Amino acid sequence: MVKPYLEMILHDGSRIRTFDPKVDDEELVWHRDEKTRRINVMEGSGWLLQLDNKLPIDLLEGHSYTINKMEYHRIIKGDSTLILRITEV
C-alpha cells in the first residue's frame, strides 16, 4: 500500500511527514495508531484533523495536537503542502 505522504525518520525517533495538496482525498483514510502521538504542524494551511465522533478542527501552523492511541482519526486536505513532526508519547 502506498502512503499518501513522504516520511523521514529522525535520529530521536520522531517523524517528519509531508503531504502534497494534490493528494487524492480517498488516500486520506480513517485510521488509528497503536501509540499516542503528538503532532506539531510545521507548515501548511487549510488542512483539518478530524477525530472520531468530532467535527474537524484546523491544523494551525505552530500548534500541537494529541491523538490518543487507538483513536480513529483522519486528515482532510488543505491548500498548501502540509509538514508535520510526529512524536510518539
Phi and psi in radians as a Rosetta constraint file:
Dihedral C 1 N 2 CA 2 C 2 CIRCULARHARMONIC -1.454 0.35
Dihedral N 2 CA 2 C 2 N 3 CIRCULARHARMONIC 2.309 0.35
Dihedral C 2 N 3 CA 3 C 3 CIRCULARHARMONIC -1.415 0.35
Dihedral N 3 CA 3 C 3 N 4 CIRCULARHARMONIC 2.598 0.35
Dihedral C 3 N 4 CA 4 C 4 CIRCULARHARMONIC -1.467 0.35
Dihedral N 4 CA 4 C 4 N 5 CIRCULARHARMONIC 0.375 0.35
Dihedral C 4 N 5 CA 5 C 5 CIRCULARHARMONIC -2.620 0.35
Dihedral N 5 CA 5 C 5 N 6 CIRCULARHARMONIC 2.850 0.35
Dihedral C 5 N 6 CA 6 C 6 CIRCULARHARMONIC -1.740 0.35
Dihedral N 6 CA 6 C 6 N 7 CIRCULARHARMONIC 2.495 0.35
Dihedral C 6 N 7 CA 7 C 7 CIRCULARHARMONIC -2.308 0.35
Dihedral N 7 CA 7 C 7 N 8 CIRCULARHARMONIC 2.423 0.35
Dihedral C 7 N 8 CA 8 C 8 CIRCULARHARMONIC -2.198 0.35
Dihedral N 8 CA 8 C 8 N 9 CIRCULARHARMONIC 2.249 0.35
Dihedral C 8 N 9 CA 9 C 9 CIRCULARHARMONIC -1.688 0.35
Dihedral N 9 CA 9 C 9 N 10 CIRCULARHARMONIC 2.211 0.35
Dihedral C 9 N 10 CA 10 C 10 CIRCULARHARMONIC -1.552 0.35
Dihedral N 10 CA 10 C 10 N 11 CIRCULARHARMONIC 2.887 0.35
Dihedral C 10 N 11 CA 11 C 11 CIRCULARHARMONIC -1.059 0.35
Dihedral N 11 CA 11 C 11 N 12 CIRCULARHARMONIC -0.442 0.35
Dihedral C 11 N 12 CA 12 C 12 CIRCULARHARMONIC -1.531 0.35
Dihedral N 12 CA 12 C 12 N 13 CIRCULARHARMONIC 0.056 0.35
Dihedral C 12 N 13 CA 13 C 13 CIRCULARHARMONIC 1.617 0.35
Dihedral N 13 CA 13 C 13 N 14 CIRCULARHARMONIC -0.188 0.35
Dihedral C 13 N 14 CA 14 C 14 CIRCULARHARMONIC -1.313 0.35
Dihedral N 14 CA 14 C 14 N 15 CIRCULARHARMONIC 2.905 0.35
Dihedral C 14 N 15 CA 15 C 15 CIRCULARHARMONIC -2.196 0.35
Dihedral N 15 CA 15 C 15 N 16 CIRCULARHARMONIC 2.514 0.35
Dihedral C 15 N 16 CA 16 C 16 CIRCULARHARMONIC -1.892 0.35
Dihedral N 16 CA 16 C 16 N 17 CIRCULARHARMONIC 2.118 0.35
Dihedral C 16 N 17 CA 17 C 17 CIRCULARHARMONIC -2.034 0.35
Dihedral N 17 CA 17 C 17 N 18 CIRCULARHARMONIC 2.353 0.35
Dihedral C 17 N 18 CA 18 C 18 CIRCULARHARMONIC -2.084 0.35
Dihedral N 18 CA 18 C 18 N 19 CIRCULARHARMONIC 2.150 0.35
Dihedral C 18 N 19 CA 19 C 19 CIRCULARHARMONIC -1.917 0.35
Dihedral N 19 CA 19 C 19 N 20 CIRCULARHARMONIC 2.251 0.35
Dihedral C 19 N 20 CA 20 C 20 CIRCULARHARMONIC -1.449 0.35
Dihedral N 20 CA 20 C 20 N 21 CIRCULARHARMONIC 2.404 0.35
Dihedral C 20 N 21 CA 21 C 21 CIRCULARHARMONIC -1.173 0.35
Dihedral N 21 CA 21 C 21 N 22 CIRCULARHARMONIC -0.172 0.35
Dihedral C 21 N 22 CA 22 C 22 CIRCULARHARMONIC -1.571 0.35
Dihedral N 22 CA 22 C 22 N 23 CIRCULARHARMONIC 0.031 0.35
Dihedral C 22 N 23 CA 23 C 23 CIRCULARHARMONIC -1.026 0.35
Dihedral N 23 CA 23 C 23 N 24 CIRCULARHARMONIC 2.493 0.35
Dihedral C 23 N 24 CA 24 C 24 CIRCULARHARMONIC -1.206 0.35
Dihedral N 24 CA 24 C 24 N 25 CIRCULARHARMONIC 2.309 0.35
Dihedral C 24 N 25 CA 25 C 25 CIRCULARHARMONIC -0.908 0.35
Dihedral N 25 CA 25 C 25 N 26 CIRCULARHARMONIC -0.621 0.35
Dihedral C 25 N 26 CA 26 C 26 CIRCULARHARMONIC -1.188 0.35
Dihedral N 26 CA 26 C 26 N 27 CIRCULARHARMONIC -0.275 0.35
Dihedral C 26 N 27 CA 27 C 27 CIRCULARHARMONIC -1.436 0.35
Dihedral N 27 CA 27 C 27 N 28 CIRCULARHARMONIC -0.316 0.35
Dihedral C 27 N 28 CA 28 C 28 CIRCULARHARMONIC -1.637 0.35
Dihedral N 28 CA 28 C 28 N 29 CIRCULARHARMONIC 1.403 0.35
Dihedral C 28 N 29 CA 29 C 29 CIRCULARHARMONIC -1.662 0.35
Dihedral N 29 CA 29 C 29 N 30 CIRCULARHARMONIC 2.770 0.35
Dihedral C 29 N 30 CA 30 C 30 CIRCULARHARMONIC -1.100 0.35
Dihedral N 30 CA 30 C 30 N 31 CIRCULARHARMONIC 2.373 0.35
Dihedral C 30 N 31 CA 31 C 31 CIRCULARHARMONIC -2.748 0.35
Dihedral N 31 CA 31 C 31 N 32 CIRCULARHARMONIC 3.045 0.35
Dihedral C 31 N 32 CA 32 C 32 CIRCULARHARMONIC -2.450 0.35
Dihedral N 32 CA 32 C 32 N 33 CIRCULARHARMONIC 2.712 0.35
Dihedral C 32 N 33 CA 33 C 33 CIRCULARHARMONIC -2.004 0.35
Dihedral N 33 CA 33 C 33 N 34 CIRCULARHARMONIC 2.693 0.35
Dihedral C 33 N 34 CA 34 C 34 CIRCULARHARMONIC -1.336 0.35
Dihedral N 34 CA 34 C 34 N 35 CIRCULARHARMONIC -0.291 0.35
Dihedral C 34 N 35 CA 35 C 35 CIRCULARHARMONIC -2.272 0.35
Dihedral N 35 CA 35 C 35 N 36 CIRCULARHARMONIC 2.686 0.35
Dihedral C 35 N 36 CA 36 C 36 CIRCULARHARMONIC -1.134 0.35
Dihedral N 36 CA 36 C 36 N 37 CIRCULARHARMONIC 2.448 0.35
Dihedral C 36 N 37 CA 37 C 37 CIRCULARHARMONIC -2.233 0.35
Dihedral N 37 CA 37 C 37 N 38 CIRCULARHARMONIC 2.502 0.35
Dihedral C 37 N 38 CA 38 C 38 CIRCULARHARMONIC -1.842 0.35
Dihedral N 38 CA 38 C 38 N 39 CIRCULARHARMONIC 2.174 0.35
Dihedral C 38 N 39 CA 39 C 39 CIRCULARHARMONIC -1.913 0.35
Dihedral N 39 CA 39 C 39 N 40 CIRCULARHARMONIC 2.128 0.35
Dihedral C 39 N 40 CA 40 C 40 CIRCULARHARMONIC -1.925 0.35
Dihedral N 40 CA 40 C 40 N 41 CIRCULARHARMONIC 2.168 0.35
Dihedral C 40 N 41 CA 41 C 41 CIRCULARHARMONIC -1.500 0.35
Dihedral N 41 CA 41 C 41 N 42 CIRCULARHARMONIC 1.979 0.35
Dihedral C 41 N 42 CA 42 C 42 CIRCULARHARMONIC -1.563 0.35
Dihedral N 42 CA 42 C 42 N 43 CIRCULARHARMONIC -0.569 0.35
Dihedral C 42 N 43 CA 43 C 43 CIRCULARHARMONIC -2.819 0.35
Dihedral N 43 CA 43 C 43 N 44 CIRCULARHARMONIC 2.593 0.35
Dihedral C 43 N 44 CA 44 C 44 CIRCULARHARMONIC 2.375 0.35
Dihedral N 44 CA 44 C 44 N 45 CIRCULARHARMONIC 2.657 0.35
Dihedral C 44 N 45 CA 45 C 45 CIRCULARHARMONIC -2.473 0.35
Dihedral N 45 CA 45 C 45 N 46 CIRCULARHARMONIC 2.539 0.35
Dihedral C 45 N 46 CA 46 C 46 CIRCULARHARMONIC 1.465 0.35
Dihedral N 46 CA 46 C 46 N 47 CIRCULARHARMONIC -0.090 0.35
Dihedral C 46 N 47 CA 47 C 47 CIRCULARHARMONIC -1.398 0.35
Dihedral N 47 CA 47 C 47 N 48 CIRCULARHARMONIC 2.635 0.35
Dihedral C 47 N 48 CA 48 C 48 CIRCULARHARMONIC -2.247 0.35
Dihedral N 48 CA 48 C 48 N 49 CIRCULARHARMONIC 2.664 0.35
Dihedral C 48 N 49 CA 49 C 49 CIRCULARHARMONIC -2.034 0.35
Dihedral N 49 CA 49 C 49 N 50 CIRCULARHARMONIC 2.246 0.35
Dihedral C 49 N 50 CA 50 C 50 CIRCULARHARMONIC -2.114 0.35
Dihedral N 50 CA 50 C 50 N 51 CIRCULARHARMONIC 2.133 0.35
Dihedral C 50 N 51 CA 51 C 51 CIRCULARHARMONIC -1.665 0.35
Dihedral N 51 CA 51 C 51 N 52 CIRCULARHARMONIC 2.743 0.35
Dihedral C 51 N 52 CA 52 C 52 CIRCULARHARMONIC -0.912 0.35
Dihedral N 52 CA 52 C 52 N 53 CIRCULARHARMONIC 2.276 0.35
Dihedral C 52 N 53 CA 53 C 53 CIRCULARHARMONIC 1.073 0.35
Dihedral N 53 CA 53 C 53 N 54 CIRCULARHARMONIC 0.450 0.35
Dihedral C 53 N 54 CA 54 C 54 CIRCULARHARMONIC -2.292 0.35
Dihedral N 54 CA 54 C 54 N 55 CIRCULARHARMONIC 2.734 0.35
Dihedral C 54 N 55 CA 55 C 55 CIRCULARHARMONIC -1.290 0.35
Dihedral N 55 CA 55 C 55 N 56 CIRCULARHARMONIC 2.638 0.35
Dihedral C 55 N 56 CA 56 C 56 CIRCULARHARMONIC -1.080 0.35
Dihedral N 56 CA 56 C 56 N 57 CIRCULARHARMONIC 2.565 0.35
Dihedral C 56 N 57 CA 57 C 57 CIRCULARHARMONIC -2.129 0.35
Dihedral N 57 CA 57 C 57 N 58 CIRCULARHARMONIC 2.652 0.35
Dihedral C 57 N 58 CA 58 C 58 CIRCULARHARMONIC -1.161 0.35
Dihedral N 58 CA 58 C 58 N 59 CIRCULARHARMONIC 2.394 0.35
Dihedral C 58 N 59 CA 59 C 59 CIRCULARHARMONIC -1.597 0.35
Dihedral N 59 CA 59 C 59 N 60 CIRCULARHARMONIC 1.848 0.35
Dihedral C 59 N 60 CA 60 C 60 CIRCULARHARMONIC -1.717 0.35
Dihedral N 60 CA 60 C 60 N 61 CIRCULARHARMONIC 2.332 0.35
Dihedral C 60 N 61 CA 61 C 61 CIRCULARHARMONIC -0.978 0.35
Dihedral N 61 CA 61 C 61 N 62 CIRCULARHARMONIC 2.298 0.35
Dihedral C 61 N 62 CA 62 C 62 CIRCULARHARMONIC 1.545 0.35
Dihedral N 62 CA 62 C 62 N 63 CIRCULARHARMONIC -0.098 0.35
Dihedral C 62 N 63 CA 63 C 63 CIRCULARHARMONIC -1.773 0.35
Dihedral N 63 CA 63 C 63 N 64 CIRCULARHARMONIC 2.798 0.35
Dihedral C 63 N 64 CA 64 C 64 CIRCULARHARMONIC -2.086 0.35
Dihedral N 64 CA 64 C 64 N 65 CIRCULARHARMONIC 2.619 0.35
Dihedral C 64 N 65 CA 65 C 65 CIRCULARHARMONIC -2.413 0.35
Dihedral N 65 CA 65 C 65 N 66 CIRCULARHARMONIC 2.550 0.35
Dihedral C 65 N 66 CA 66 C 66 CIRCULARHARMONIC -1.945 0.35
Dihedral N 66 CA 66 C 66 N 67 CIRCULARHARMONIC 2.321 0.35
Dihedral C 66 N 67 CA 67 C 67 CIRCULARHARMONIC -2.059 0.35
Dihedral N 67 CA 67 C 67 N 68 CIRCULARHARMONIC 2.028 0.35
Dihedral C 67 N 68 CA 68 C 68 CIRCULARHARMONIC -1.238 0.35
Dihedral N 68 CA 68 C 68 N 69 CIRCULARHARMONIC 2.642 0.35
Dihedral C 68 N 69 CA 69 C 69 CIRCULARHARMONIC -1.003 0.35
Dihedral N 69 CA 69 C 69 N 70 CIRCULARHARMONIC 2.454 0.35
Dihedral C 69 N 70 CA 70 C 70 CIRCULARHARMONIC 1.101 0.35
Dihedral N 70 CA 70 C 70 N 71 CIRCULARHARMONIC 0.310 0.35
Dihedral C 70 N 71 CA 71 C 71 CIRCULARHARMONIC -1.614 0.35
Dihedral N 71 CA 71 C 71 N 72 CIRCULARHARMONIC 2.145 0.35
Dihedral C 71 N 72 CA 72 C 72 CIRCULARHARMONIC -1.110 0.35
Dihedral N 72 CA 72 C 72 N 73 CIRCULARHARMONIC 2.418 0.35
Dihedral C 72 N 73 CA 73 C 73 CIRCULARHARMONIC -2.779 0.35
Dihedral N 73 CA 73 C 73 N 74 CIRCULARHARMONIC 2.904 0.35
Dihedral C 73 N 74 CA 74 C 74 CIRCULARHARMONIC -2.686 0.35
Dihedral N 74 CA 74 C 74 N 75 CIRCULARHARMONIC 2.828 0.35
Dihedral C 74 N 75 CA 75 C 75 CIRCULARHARMONIC -1.860 0.35
Dihedral N 75 CA 75 C 75 N 76 CIRCULARHARMONIC 2.432 0.35
Dihedral C 75 N 76 CA 76 C 76 CIRCULARHARMONIC -1.959 0.35
Dihedral N 76 CA 76 C 76 N 77 CIRCULARHARMONIC 2.241 0.35
Dihedral C 76 N 77 CA 77 C 77 CIRCULARHARMONIC -1.189 0.35
Dihedral N 77 CA 77 C 77 N 78 CIRCULARHARMONIC 2.685 0.35
Dihedral C 77 N 78 CA 78 C 78 CIRCULARHARMONIC -2.073 0.35
Dihedral N 78 CA 78 C 78 N 79 CIRCULARHARMONIC -2.643 0.35
Dihedral C 78 N 79 CA 79 C 79 CIRCULARHARMONIC -1.682 0.35
Dihedral N 79 CA 79 C 79 N 80 CIRCULARHARMONIC -0.393 0.35
Dihedral C 79 N 80 CA 80 C 80 CIRCULARHARMONIC -2.327 0.35
Dihedral N 80 CA 80 C 80 N 81 CIRCULARHARMONIC 3.107 0.35
Dihedral C 80 N 81 CA 81 C 81 CIRCULARHARMONIC -1.084 0.35
Dihedral N 81 CA 81 C 81 N 82 CIRCULARHARMONIC 2.353 0.35
Dihedral C 81 N 82 CA 82 C 82 CIRCULARHARMONIC -1.849 0.35
Dihedral N 82 CA 82 C 82 N 83 CIRCULARHARMONIC 2.218 0.35
Dihedral C 82 N 83 CA 83 C 83 CIRCULARHARMONIC -2.129 0.35
Dihedral N 83 CA 83 C 83 N 84 CIRCULARHARMONIC 2.132 0.35
Dihedral C 83 N 84 CA 84 C 84 CIRCULARHARMONIC -2.070 0.35
Dihedral N 84 CA 84 C 84 N 85 CIRCULARHARMONIC 2.521 0.35
Dihedral C 84 N 85 CA 85 C 85 CIRCULARHARMONIC -1.880 0.35
Dihedral N 85 CA 85 C 85 N 86 CIRCULARHARMONIC 2.179 0.35
Dihedral C 85 N 86 CA 86 C 86 CIRCULARHARMONIC -2.021 0.35
Dihedral N 86 CA 86 C 86 N 87 CIRCULARHARMONIC 2.205 0.35
Dihedral C 86 N 87 CA 87 C 87 CIRCULARHARMONIC -2.177 0.35
Dihedral N 87 CA 87 C 87 N 88 CIRCULARHARMONIC 2.272 0.35
Dihedral C 87 N 88 CA 88 C 88 CIRCULARHARMONIC -1.418 0.35
Dihedral N 88 CA 88 C 88 N 89 CIRCULARHARMONIC 2.353 0.35
